[in-house]
Structures are given as C-alpha cells and as structure tokens.
Amino acid sequence: VEDLGQGTITGNVPTTNSQGQVTTLAVNFKGLTNDGDGDTYTGTMTLHFSYYYSSGGGGRGGAGAGWRFICTGGTVKITYP
C-alpha cells in the first residue's frame, strides 16, 4: 500500500445513542495511487467514542463542567486493486 496517494473524504455515517451523542463514526474516503498506473482505492475509517461527565477542573484555566468524550479505538479498511 505504499503507492496510495492522498485521499479525499466522500462522506460520513454517524451512529448516535439515546442522548444524541455520536458513539461510532464511519468516514468514507477515496483516492488515486501515486505510482502512475492510474489505479484508485476506497476506504472506510471507523472510530468508536465513549462519553463521561466531568464536574470540571479546579485551579487556574480549569475546564468547566460538562460532557467529555474520548476515542476508544477504531479500524481502517482499504479496498485496493
């Protein structure tokens, strides 16, 4: 896959929980190879998120209370000739 050129995002598909928070995001992309043979590739990157409530940080510059999220993992699948 060393000849995969820069890709372009073609769309995304979010999955939300009952609170409307995005728990999974599938990002679709495509691109051309960079070795001059004119081949193309497509792919999907799937990210998983979890949420937690923080009461806020104290001290100087501390963040306010609210929902925070973290990316807990993901996968990338590329279809290439």
Sequence and secondary structure as in RCSB ss.txt:
>XXXX:A:sequence
VEDLGQGTITGNVPTTNSQGQVTTLAVNFKGLTNDGDGDTYTGTMTLHFSYYYSSGGGGRGGAGAGWRFICTGGT
VKITYP
>XXXX:A:secstr
 TTEEEEEEEEEEEEE TTS EEEEEEEEEEEESSSS  EEEEEEEEEEEEEEE    STT   SEEEEEEEEEE
EEEE  
